[in-house]
Amino acid sequence: MEDFVANEQRVPAGGLILRHIRTGEDVHCTREEIGAFLLETVADYHDQSFGWQSDLEAGHVKALWP
């Protein structure tokens, strides 16, 4: 899904049909669902990249050093 949207630079109005990762069944995702998935993916990526800020705010000053 991410690759399709990145390559096409759009989310199709009719959504996408994707394969279920366990059963292989076709699963239809609406445009709105795809938007929600992409938003959560980007938010999760950024949270993982910048989680050290929460540590610093909690007083863990060594959060920037391994």
mmCIF file of the N, C-alpha and C atoms, coordinates in Angstrom:
data_MODEL
# 
_entry.id   MODEL 
# 
loop_
_atom_site.group_PDB 
_atom_site.id 
_atom_site.type_symbol 
_atom_site.label_atom_id 
_atom_site.label_alt_id 
_atom_site.label_comp_id 
_atom_site.label_asym_id 
_atom_site.label_entity_id 
_atom_site.label_seq_id 
_atom_site.pdbx_PDB_ins_code 
_atom_site.Cartn_x 
_atom_site.Cartn_y 
_atom_site.Cartn_z 
_atom_site.occupancy 
_atom_site.B_iso_or_equiv 
_atom_site.pdbx_formal_charge 
_atom_site.auth_seq_id 
_atom_site.auth_comp_id 
_atom_site.auth_asym_id 
_atom_site.auth_atom_id 
_atom_site.pdbx_PDB_model_num 
ATOM 1   N N  . MET A 1 1  ? 0.817   -1.172  0.000  1.00 0.00 ? 1  MET A N  1 
ATOM 2   C CA . MET A 1 1  ? 0.000   0.000   0.000  1.00 0.00 ? 1  MET A CA 1 
ATOM 3   C C  . MET A 1 1  ? 0.876   1.256   0.000  1.00 0.00 ? 1  MET A C  1 
ATOM 4   N N  . GLU A 1 2  ? 1.869   1.295   0.897  1.00 0.00 ? 2  GLU A N  1 
ATOM 5   C CA . GLU A 1 2  ? 2.728   2.466   0.952  1.00 0.00 ? 2  GLU A CA 1 
ATOM 6   C C  . GLU A 1 2  ? 3.470   2.670   -0.367 1.00 0.00 ? 2  GLU A C  1 
ATOM 7   N N  . ASP A 1 3  ? 3.961   1.572   -0.940 1.00 0.00 ? 3  ASP A N  1 
ATOM 8   C CA . ASP A 1 3  ? 4.683   1.669   -2.206 1.00 0.00 ? 3  ASP A CA 1 
ATOM 9   C C  . ASP A 1 3  ? 3.784   2.186   -3.318 1.00 0.00 ? 3  ASP A C  1 
ATOM 10  N N  . PHE A 1 4  ? 2.557   1.676   -3.388 1.00 0.00 ? 4  PHE A N  1 
ATOM 11  C CA . PHE A 1 4  ? 1.637   2.118   -4.429 1.00 0.00 ? 4  PHE A CA 1 
ATOM 12  C C  . PHE A 1 4  ? 1.389   3.615   -4.322 1.00 0.00 ? 4  PHE A C  1 
ATOM 13  N N  . VAL A 1 5  ? 1.074   4.072   -3.124 1.00 0.00 ? 5  VAL A N  1 
ATOM 14  C CA . VAL A 1 5  ? 0.769   5.495   -2.928 1.00 0.00 ? 5  VAL A CA 1 
ATOM 15  C C  . VAL A 1 5  ? 2.006   6.351   -3.203 1.00 0.00 ? 5  VAL A C  1 
ATOM 16  N N  . ALA A 1 6  ? 3.170   5.891   -2.772 1.00 0.00 ? 6  ALA A N  1 
ATOM 17  C CA . ALA A 1 6  ? 4.399   6.644   -3.022 1.00 0.00 ? 6  ALA A CA 1 
ATOM 18  C C  . ALA A 1 6  ? 4.701   6.727   -4.517 1.00 0.00 ? 6  ALA A C  1 
ATOM 19  N N  . ASN A 1 7  ? 4.510   5.629   -5.232 1.00 0.00 ? 7  ASN A N  1 
ATOM 20  C CA . ASN A 1 7  ? 4.800   5.625   -6.675 1.00 0.00 ? 7  ASN A CA 1 
ATOM 21  C C  . ASN A 1 7  ? 3.772   6.393   -7.480 1.00 0.00 ? 7  ASN A C  1 
ATOM 22  N N  . GLU A 1 8  ? 2.508   6.253   -7.130 1.00 0.00 ? 8  GLU A N  1 
ATOM 23  C CA . GLU A 1 8  ? 1.430   6.895   -7.886 1.00 0.00 ? 8  GLU A CA 1 
ATOM 24  C C  . GLU A 1 8  ? 1.137   8.319   -7.421 1.00 0.00 ? 8  GLU A C  1 
ATOM 25  N N  . GLN A 1 9  ? 1.606   8.661   -6.219 1.00 0.00 ? 9  GLN A N  1 
ATOM 26  C CA . GLN A 1 9  ? 1.362   9.975   -5.629 1.00 0.00 ? 9  GLN A CA 1 
ATOM 27  C C  . GLN A 1 9  ? -0.130  10.280  -5.454 1.00 0.00 ? 9  GLN A C  1 
ATOM 28  N N  . ARG A 1 10 ? -0.907  9.228   -5.189 1.00 0.00 ? 10 ARG A N  1 
ATOM 29  C CA . ARG A 1 10 ? -2.346  9.394   -4.977 1.00 0.00 ? 10 ARG A CA 1 
ATOM 30  C C  . ARG A 1 10 ? -2.912  8.129   -4.345 1.00 0.00 ? 10 ARG A C  1 
ATOM 31  N N  . VAL A 1 11 ? -4.092  8.281   -3.766 1.00 0.00 ? 11 VAL A N  1 
ATOM 32  C CA . VAL A 1 11 ? -4.850  7.138   -3.275 1.00 0.00 ? 11 VAL A CA 1 
ATOM 33  C C  . VAL A 1 11 ? -6.072  7.025   -4.186 1.00 0.00 ? 11 VAL A C  1 
ATOM 34  N N  . PRO A 1 12 ? -6.289  5.891   -4.841 1.00 0.00 ? 12 PRO A N  1 
ATOM 35  C CA . PRO A 1 12 ? -7.406  5.763   -5.762 1.00 0.00 ? 12 PRO A CA 1 
ATOM 36  C C  . PRO A 1 12 ? -8.745  6.016   -5.071 1.00 0.00 ? 12 PRO A C  1 
ATOM 37  N N  . ALA A 1 13 ? -9.655  6.683   -5.758 1.00 0.00 ? 13 ALA A N  1 
ATOM 38  C CA . ALA A 1 13 ? -10.969 7.004   -5.202 1.00 0.00 ? 13 ALA A CA 1 
ATOM 39  C C  . ALA A 1 13 ? -11.713 5.748   -4.758 1.00 0.00 ? 13 ALA A C  1 
ATOM 40  N N  . GLY A 1 14 ? -11.536 4.658   -5.464 1.00 0.00 ? 14 GLY A N  1 
ATOM 41  C CA . GLY A 1 14 ? -12.215 3.410   -5.131 1.00 0.00 ? 14 GLY A CA 1 
ATOM 42  C C  . GLY A 1 14 ? -11.480 2.560   -4.111 1.00 0.00 ? 14 GLY A C  1 
ATOM 43  N N  . GLY A 1 15 ? -10.378 3.072   -3.595 1.00 0.00 ? 15 GLY A N  1 
ATOM 44  C CA . GLY A 1 15 ? -9.591  2.298   -2.636 1.00 0.00 ? 15 GLY A CA 1 
ATOM 45  C C  . GLY A 1 15 ? -8.676  1.308   -3.334 1.00 0.00 ? 15 GLY A C  1 
ATOM 46  N N  . LEU A 1 16 ? -8.228  0.321   -2.582 1.00 0.00 ? 16 LEU A N  1 
ATOM 47  C CA . LEU A 1 16 ? -7.336  -0.706  -3.118 1.00 0.00 ? 16 LEU A CA 1 
ATOM 48  C C  . LEU A 1 16 ? -7.768  -2.080  -2.629 1.00 0.00 ? 16 LEU A C  1 
ATOM 49  N N  . ILE A 1 17 ? -7.465  -3.081  -3.413 1.00 0.00 ? 17 ILE A N  1 
ATOM 50  C CA . ILE A 1 17 ? -7.663  -4.461  -2.979 1.00 0.00 ? 17 ILE A CA 1 
ATOM 51  C C  . ILE A 1 17 ? -6.283  -5.007  -2.648 1.00 0.00 ? 17 ILE A C  1 
ATOM 52  N N  . LEU A 1 18 ? -6.129  -5.421  -1.392 1.00 0.00 ? 18 LEU A N  1 
ATOM 53  C CA . LEU A 1 18 ? -4.853  -5.925  -0.893 1.00 0.00 ? 18 LEU A CA 1 
ATOM 54  C C  . LEU A 1 18 ? -5.016  -7.374  -0.464 1.00 0.00 ? 18 LEU A C  1 
ATOM 55  N N  . ARG A 1 19 ? -3.923  -8.071  -0.305 1.00 0.00 ? 19 ARG A N  1 
ATOM 56  C CA . ARG A 1 19 ? -3.971  -9.464  0.137  1.00 0.00 ? 19 ARG A CA 1 
ATOM 57  C C  . ARG A 1 19 ? -3.790  -9.548  1.641  1.00 0.00 ? 19 ARG A C  1 
ATOM 58  N N  . HIS A 1 20 ? -4.633  -10.354 2.277  1.00 0.00 ? 20 HIS A N  1 
ATOM 59  C CA . HIS A 1 20 ? -4.504  -10.607 3.711  1.00 0.00 ? 20 HIS A CA 1 
ATOM 60  C C  . HIS A 1 20 ? -3.204  -11.359 3.938  1.00 0.00 ? 20 HIS A C  1 
ATOM 61  N N  . ILE A 1 21 ? -2.405  -10.935 4.932  1.00 0.00 ? 21 ILE A N  1 
ATOM 62  C CA . ILE A 1 21 ? -1.061  -11.517 5.098  1.00 0.00 ? 21 ILE A CA 1 
ATOM 63  C C  . ILE A 1 21 ? -1.079  -12.957 5.578  1.00 0.00 ? 21 ILE A C  1 
ATOM 64  N N  . ARG A 1 22 ? -2.168  -13.402 6.196  1.00 0.00 ? 22 ARG A N  1 
ATOM 65  C CA . ARG A 1 22 ? -2.208  -14.790 6.678  1.00 0.00 ? 22 ARG A CA 1 
ATOM 66  C C  . ARG A 1 22 ? -2.990  -15.710 5.756  1.00 0.00 ? 22 ARG A C  1 
ATOM 67  N N  . THR A 1 23 ? -4.133  -15.239 5.266  1.00 0.00 ? 23 THR A N  1 
ATOM 68  C CA . THR A 1 23 ? -5.005  -16.123 4.492  1.00 0.00 ? 23 THR A CA 1 
ATOM 69  C C  . THR A 1 23 ? -4.838  -15.974 2.989  1.00 0.00 ? 23 THR A C  1 
ATOM 70  N N  . GLY A 1 24 ? -4.273  -14.844 2.557  1.00 0.00 ? 24 GLY A N  1 
ATOM 71  C CA . GLY A 1 24 ? -4.134  -14.601 1.125  1.00 0.00 ? 24 GLY A CA 1 
ATOM 72  C C  . GLY A 1 24 ? -5.410  -14.100 0.474  1.00 0.00 ? 24 GLY A C  1 
ATOM 73  N N  . GLU A 1 25 ? -6.467  -13.938 1.265  1.00 0.00 ? 25 GLU A N  1 
ATOM 74  C CA . GLU A 1 25 ? -7.733  -13.436 0.720  1.00 0.00 ? 25 GLU A CA 1 
ATOM 75  C C  . GLU A 1 25 ? -7.587  -11.992 0.273  1.00 0.00 ? 25 GLU A C  1 
ATOM 76  N N  . ASP A 1 26 ? -8.414  -11.608 -0.695 1.00 0.00 ? 26 ASP A N  1 
ATOM 77  C CA . ASP A 1 26 ? -8.477  -10.214 -1.100 1.00 0.00 ? 26 ASP A CA 1 
ATOM 78  C C  . ASP A 1 26 ? -9.243  -9.427  -0.038 1.00 0.00 ? 26 ASP A C  1 
ATOM 79  N N  . VAL A 1 27 ? -8.701  -8.264  0.318  1.00 0.00 ? 27 VAL A N  1 
ATOM 80  C CA . VAL A 1 27 ? -9.339  -7.382  1.287  1.00 0.00 ? 27 VAL A CA 1 
ATOM 81  C C  . VAL A 1 27 ? -9.447  -6.004  0.649  1.00 0.00 ? 27 VAL A C  1 
ATOM 82  N N  . HIS A 1 28 ? -10.675 -5.479  0.583  1.00 0.00 ? 28 HIS A N  1 
ATOM 83  C CA . HIS A 1 28 ? -10.868 -4.144  0.019  1.00 0.00 ? 28 HIS A CA 1 
ATOM 84  C C  . HIS A 1 28 ? -10.703 -3.106  1.119  1.00 0.00 ? 28 HIS A C  1 
ATOM 85  N N  . CYS A 1 29 ? -9.852  -2.119  0.879  1.00 0.00 ? 29 CYS A N  1 
ATOM 86  C CA . CYS A 1 29 ? -9.668  -1.000  1.797  1.00 0.00 ? 29 CYS A CA 1 
ATOM 87  C C  . CYS A 1 29 ? -10.125 0.267   1.086  1.00 0.00 ? 29 CYS A C  1 
ATOM 88  N N  . THR A 1 30 ? -10.978 1.028   1.758  1.00 0.00 ? 30 THR A N  1 
ATOM 89  C CA . THR A 1 30 ? -11.462 2.277   1.176  1.00 0.00 ? 30 THR A CA 1 
ATOM 90  C C  . THR A 1 30 ? -10.360 3.327   1.182  1.00 0.00 ? 30 THR A C  1 
ATOM 91  N N  . ARG A 1 31 ? -10.611 4.383   0.452  1.00 0.00 ? 31 ARG A N  1 
ATOM 92  C CA . ARG A 1 31 ? -9.669  5.498   0.410  1.00 0.00 ? 31 ARG A CA 1 
ATOM 93  C C  . ARG A 1 31 ? -9.437  6.064   1.821  1.00 0.00 ? 31 ARG A C  1 
ATOM 94  N N  . GLU A 1 32 ? -10.507 6.156   2.589  1.00 0.00 ? 32 GLU A N  1 
ATOM 95  C CA . GLU A 1 32 ? -10.410 6.685   3.950  1.00 0.00 ? 32 GLU A CA 1 
ATOM 96  C C  . GLU A 1 32 ? -9.586  5.762   4.848  1.00 0.00 ? 32 GLU A C  1 
ATOM 97  N N  . GLU A 1 33 ? -9.782  4.453   4.715  1.00 0.00 ? 33 GLU A N  1 
ATOM 98  C CA . GLU A 1 33 ? -9.006  3.502   5.517  1.00 0.00 ? 33 GLU A CA 1 
ATOM 99  C C  . GLU A 1 33 ? -7.525  3.572   5.166  1.00 0.00 ? 33 GLU A C  1 
ATOM 100 N N  . ILE A 1 34 ? -7.229  3.675   3.883  1.00 0.00 ? 34 ILE A N  1 
ATOM 101 C CA . ILE A 1 34 ? -5.833  3.772   3.447  1.00 0.00 ? 34 ILE A CA 1 
ATOM 102 C C  . ILE A 1 34 ? -5.201  5.043   4.004  1.00 0.00 ? 34 ILE A C  1 
ATOM 103 N N  . GLY A 1 35 ? -5.940  6.139   3.969  1.00 0.00 ? 35 GLY A N  1 
ATOM 104 C CA . GLY A 1 35 ? -5.437  7.388   4.544  1.00 0.00 ? 35 GLY A CA 1 
ATOM 105 C C  . GLY A 1 35 ? -5.128  7.241   6.024  1.00 0.00 ? 35 GLY A C  1 
ATOM 106 N N  . ALA A 1 36 ? -6.015  6.556   6.761  1.00 0.00 ? 36 ALA A N  1 
ATOM 107 C CA . ALA A 1 36 ? -5.798  6.337   8.193  1.00 0.00 ? 36 ALA A CA 1 
ATOM 108 C C  . ALA A 1 36 ? -4.570  5.453   8.429  1.00 0.00 ? 36 ALA A C  1 
ATOM 109 N N  . PHE A 1 37 ? -4.418  4.391   7.637  1.00 0.00 ? 37 PHE A N  1 
ATOM 110 C CA . PHE A 1 37 ? -3.254  3.510   7.770  1.00 0.00 ? 37 PHE A CA 1 
ATOM 111 C C  . PHE A 1 37 ? -1.954  4.280   7.513  1.00 0.00 ? 37 PHE A C  1 
ATOM 112 N N  . LEU A 1 38 ? -1.950  5.089   6.462  1.00 0.00 ? 38 LEU A N  1 
ATOM 113 C CA . LEU A 1 38 ? -0.748  5.843   6.127  1.00 0.00 ? 38 LEU A CA 1 
ATOM 114 C C  . LEU A 1 38 ? -0.416  6.873   7.204  1.00 0.00 ? 38 LEU A C  1 
ATOM 115 N N  . LEU A 1 39 ? -1.424  7.535   7.736  1.00 0.00 ? 39 LEU A N  1 
ATOM 116 C CA . LEU A 1 39 ? -1.206  8.505   8.796  1.00 0.00 ? 39 LEU A CA 1 
ATOM 117 C C  . LEU A 1 39 ? -0.606  7.833   10.033 1.00 0.00 ? 39 LEU A C  1 
ATOM 118 N N  . GLU A 1 40 ? -1.155  6.684   10.413 1.00 0.00 ? 40 GLU A N  1 
ATOM 119 C CA . GLU A 1 40 ? -0.634  5.951   11.571 1.00 0.00 ? 40 GLU A CA 1 
ATOM 120 C C  . GLU A 1 40 ? 0.792   5.459   11.322 1.00 0.00 ? 40 GLU A C  1 
ATOM 121 N N  . THR A 1 41 ? 1.075   5.030   10.097 1.00 0.00 ? 41 THR A N  1 
ATOM 122 C CA . THR A 1 41 ? 2.418   4.556   9.752  1.00 0.00 ? 41 THR A CA 1 
ATOM 123 C C  . THR A 1 41 ? 3.434   5.676   9.892  1.00 0.00 ? 41 THR A C  1 
ATOM 124 N N  . VAL A 1 42 ? 3.109   6.850   9.364  1.00 0.00 ? 42 VAL A N  1 
ATOM 125 C CA . VAL A 1 42 ? 4.020   7.993   9.451  1.00 0.00 ? 42 VAL A CA 1 
ATOM 126 C C  . VAL A 1 42 ? 4.189   8.426   10.907 1.00 0.00 ? 42 VAL A C  1 
ATOM 127 N N  . ALA A 1 43 ? 3.084   8.480   11.656 1.00 0.00 ? 43 ALA A N  1 
ATOM 128 C CA . ALA A 1 43 ? 3.161   8.874   13.064 1.00 0.00 ? 43 ALA A CA 1 
ATOM 129 C C  . ALA A 1 43 ? 4.010   7.891   13.865 1.00 0.00 ? 43 ALA A C  1 
ATOM 130 N N  . ASP A 1 44 ? 3.843   6.601   13.621 1.00 0.00 ? 44 ASP A N  1 
ATOM 131 C CA . ASP A 1 44 ? 4.631   5.589   14.334 1.00 0.00 ? 44 ASP A CA 1 
ATOM 132 C C  . ASP A 1 44 ? 6.106   5.706   13.997 1.00 0.00 ? 44 ASP A C  1 
ATOM 133 N N  . TYR A 1 45 ? 6.412   5.911   12.729 1.00 0.00 ? 45 TYR A N  1 
ATOM 134 C CA . TYR A 1 45 ? 7.806   6.057   12.306 1.00 0.00 ? 45 TYR A CA 1 
ATOM 135 C C  . TYR A 1 45 ? 8.457   7.239   13.023 1.00 0.00 ? 45 TYR A C  1 
ATOM 136 N N  . HIS A 1 46 ? 7.762   8.351   13.037 1.00 0.00 ? 46 HIS A N  1 
ATOM 137 C CA . HIS A 1 46 ? 8.330   9.543   13.677 1.00 0.00 ? 46 HIS A CA 1 
ATOM 138 C C  . HIS A 1 46 ? 8.450   9.370   15.194 1.00 0.00 ? 46 HIS A C  1 
ATOM 139 N N  . ASP A 1 47 ? 7.474   8.708   15.798 1.00 0.00 ? 47 ASP A N  1 
ATOM 140 C CA . ASP A 1 47 ? 7.552   8.468   17.241 1.00 0.00 ? 47 ASP A CA 1 
ATOM 141 C C  . ASP A 1 47 ? 8.764   7.602   17.582 1.00 0.00 ? 47 ASP A C  1 
ATOM 142 N N  . GLN A 1 48 ? 9.027   6.598   16.759 1.00 0.00 ? 48 GLN A N  1 
ATOM 143 C CA . GLN A 1 48 ? 10.180  5.736   17.001 1.00 0.00 ? 48 GLN A CA 1 
ATOM 144 C C  . GLN A 1 48 ? 11.488  6.492   16.779 1.00 0.00 ? 48 GLN A C  1 
ATOM 145 N N  . SER A 1 49 ? 11.473  7.412   15.844 1.00 0.00 ? 49 SER A N  1 
ATOM 146 C CA . SER A 1 49 ? 12.682  8.169   15.547 1.00 0.00 ? 49 SER A CA 1 
ATOM 147 C C  . SER A 1 49 ? 12.993  9.222   16.594 1.00 0.00 ? 49 SER A C  1 
ATOM 148 N N  . PHE A 1 50 ? 11.964  9.748   17.235 1.00 0.00 ? 50 PHE A N  1 
ATOM 149 C CA . PHE A 1 50 ? 12.167  10.877  18.129 1.00 0.00 ? 50 PHE A CA 1 
ATOM 150 C C  . PHE A 1 50 ? 11.666  10.618  19.543 1.00 0.00 ? 50 PHE A C  1 
ATOM 151 N N  . GLY A 1 51 ? 11.548  9.355   19.949 1.00 0.00 ? 51 GLY A N  1 
ATOM 152 C CA . GLY A 1 51 ? 11.082  9.014   21.281 1.00 0.00 ? 51 GLY A CA 1 
ATOM 153 C C  . GLY A 1 51 ? 12.005  9.495   22.388 1.00 0.00 ? 51 GLY A C  1 
ATOM 154 N N  . TRP A 1 52 ? 13.236  9.797   22.043 1.00 0.00 ? 52 TRP A N  1 
ATOM 155 C CA . TRP A 1 52 ? 14.186  10.271  23.044 1.00 0.00 ? 52 TRP A CA 1 
ATOM 156 C C  . TRP A 1 52 ? 13.748  11.592  23.645 1.00 0.00 ? 52 TRP A C  1 
ATOM 157 N N  . GLN A 1 53 ? 12.918  12.359  22.934 1.00 0.00 ? 53 GLN A N  1 
ATOM 158 C CA . GLN A 1 53 ? 12.442  13.628  23.477 1.00 0.00 ? 53 GLN A CA 1 
ATOM 159 C C  . GLN A 1 53 ? 11.603  13.404  24.729 1.00 0.00 ? 53 GLN A C  1 
ATOM 160 N N  . SER A 1 54 ? 10.785  12.368  24.715 1.00 0.00 ? 54 SER A N  1 
ATOM 161 C CA . SER A 1 54 ? 9.979   12.038  25.898 1.00 0.00 ? 54 SER A CA 1 
ATOM 162 C C  . SER A 1 54 ? 10.882  11.682  27.070 1.00 0.00 ? 54 SER A C  1 
ATOM 163 N N  . ASP A 1 55 ? 11.959  10.958  26.784 1.00 0.00 ? 55 ASP A N  1 
ATOM 164 C CA . ASP A 1 55 ? 12.903  10.588  27.841 1.00 0.00 ? 55 ASP A CA 1 
ATOM 165 C C  . ASP A 1 55 ? 13.565  11.827  28.440 1.00 0.00 ? 55 ASP A C  1 
ATOM 166 N N  . LEU A 1 56 ? 13.946  12.758  27.581 1.00 0.00 ? 56 LEU A N  1 
ATOM 167 C CA . LEU A 1 56 ? 14.568  13.983  28.080 1.00 0.00 ? 56 LEU A CA 1 
ATOM 168 C C  . LEU A 1 56 ? 13.595  14.780  28.949 1.00 0.00 ? 56 LEU A C  1 
ATOM 169 N N  . GLU A 1 57 ? 12.356  14.891  28.514 1.00 0.00 ? 57 GLU A N  1 
ATOM 170 C CA . GLU A 1 57 ? 11.351  15.628  29.273 1.00 0.00 ? 57 GLU A CA 1 
ATOM 171 C C  . GLU A 1 57 ? 11.077  14.970  30.611 1.00 0.00 ? 57 GLU A C  1 
ATOM 172 N N  . ALA A 1 58 ? 11.269  13.661  30.713 1.00 0.00 ? 58 ALA A N  1 
ATOM 173 C CA . ALA A 1 58 ? 11.065  12.944  31.963 1.00 0.00 ? 58 ALA A CA 1 
ATOM 174 C C  . ALA A 1 58 ? 12.283  13.035  32.875 1.00 0.00 ? 58 ALA A C  1 
ATOM 175 N N  . GLY A 1 59 ? 13.327  13.739  32.433 1.00 0.00 ? 59 GLY A N  1 
ATOM 176 C CA . GLY A 1 59 ? 14.503  13.934  33.269 1.00 0.00 ? 59 GLY A CA 1 
ATOM 177 C C  . GLY A 1 59 ? 15.621  12.944  33.039 1.00 0.00 ? 59 GLY A C  1 
ATOM 178 N N  . HIS A 1 60 ? 15.508  12.115  32.041 1.00 0.00 ? 60 HIS A N  1 
ATOM 179 C CA . HIS A 1 60 ? 16.557  11.141  31.724 1.00 0.00 ? 60 HIS A CA 1 
ATOM 180 C C  . HIS A 1 60 ? 17.564  11.802  30.773 1.00 0.00 ? 60 HIS A C  1 
ATOM 181 N N  . VAL A 1 61 ? 18.512  12.523  31.343 1.00 0.00 ? 61 VAL A N  1 
ATOM 182 C CA . VAL A 1 61 ? 19.405  13.336  30.533 1.00 0.00 ? 61 VAL A CA 1 
ATOM 183 C C  . VAL A 1 61 ? 20.378  12.525  29.682 1.00 0.00 ? 61 VAL A C  1 
ATOM 184 N N  . LYS A 1 62 ? 20.546  11.255  29.984 1.00 0.00 ? 62 LYS A N  1 
ATOM 185 C CA . LYS A 1 62 ? 21.442  10.418  29.177 1.00 0.00 ? 62 LYS A CA 1 
ATOM 186 C C  . LYS A 1 62 ? 20.718  9.777   27.989 1.00 0.00 ? 62 LYS A C  1 
ATOM 187 N N  . ALA A 1 63 ? 19.495  10.257  27.678 1.00 0.00 ? 63 ALA A N  1 
ATOM 188 C CA . ALA A 1 63 ? 18.704  9.683   26.592 1.00 0.00 ? 63 ALA A CA 1 
ATOM 189 C C  . ALA A 1 63 ? 19.378  9.855   25.229 1.00 0.00 ? 63 ALA A C  1 
ATOM 190 N N  . LEU A 1 64 ? 20.252  10.844  25.115 1.00 0.00 ? 64 LEU A N  1 
ATOM 191 C CA . LEU A 1 64 ? 20.908  11.093  23.832 1.00 0.00 ? 64 LEU A CA 1 
ATOM 192 C C  . LEU A 1 64 ? 22.188  10.294  23.632 1.00 0.00 ? 64 LEU A C  1 
ATOM 193 N N  . TRP A 1 65 ? 22.667  9.657   24.692 1.00 0.00 ? 65 TRP A N  1 
ATOM 194 C CA . TRP A 1 65 ? 23.908  8.900   24.604 1.00 0.00 ? 65 TRP A CA 1 
ATOM 195 C C  . TRP A 1 65 ? 23.633  7.420   24.771 1.00 0.00 ? 65 TRP A C  1 
ATOM 196 N N  . PRO A 1 66 ? 24.273  6.596   23.972 1.00 0.00 ? 66 PRO A N  1 
ATOM 197 C CA . PRO A 1 66 ? 24.034  5.142   24.103 1.00 0.00 ? 66 PRO A CA 1 
ATOM 198 C C  . PRO A 1 66 ? 24.578  4.577   25.402 1.00 0.00 ? 66 PRO A C  1 
# 
